[in-house]
Amino acid sequence: MIWLYRLQQRLSITRREGLTVLTLAVLFLLGLAVRHIQEQQVPPLDADSLVAKSVADSTSPDSLGPTASSPAFSAKPPINVNTASRKALEVLPGIGPALSKRIAAYRSAQDSFQRVDELTRVSGIGPKTLSTLRPMVRVAPPADSSR
């Protein structure tokens, strides 16, 4: 506590004011530590999408399998863009009737999507839309759809 006494003399403050400054400094450092810990945590949305992907990948490739088990883990499982109907695609945010028609047309012209990133090849889907859709869609490999 000698350093506190020296600080009080240099700043010409009373003991009570010195303790107040010390308390404020400790609270400030505690707030910084809490903020650092919060920034290191994974957002809940990412955790839900990871759980939904693992459930959807471990179930059978038919359309009824993931929906039957999904209510226990998340609201909706990711949609397979290679097999989804136009109506199912329209449920996604930012996808309307015209864009779902273009996705279906691209799918029929180019076989099937190999990666989710290929959605940007469809006119009207840019990087921002893709980042919104990424946790909600998946692409099943063509080999799985033939089994």
Number of C-alpha atoms within 10 A of each C-alpha: 6 7 8 13 13 11 15 17 13 9 9 11 12 13 14 10 12 18 13 12 12 13 11 12 12 12 12 11 11 12 12 12 11 10 11 11 10 11 9 8 8 9 10 9 11 11 11 15 20 13 16 24 19 11 20 22 14 10 15 12 17 11 14 10 14 22 17 11 16 17 12 10 13 15 11 15 25 23 24 21 24 21 18 15 14 19 13 14 23 17 13 15 11 15 20 14 13 11 18 23 17 15 24 20 13 17 17 11 9 9 11 18 20 14 12 17 14 13 22 14 11 16 11 14 18 13 11 9 15 18 12 13 20 14 19 19 21 21 18 20 14 13 7 10 11 7 6
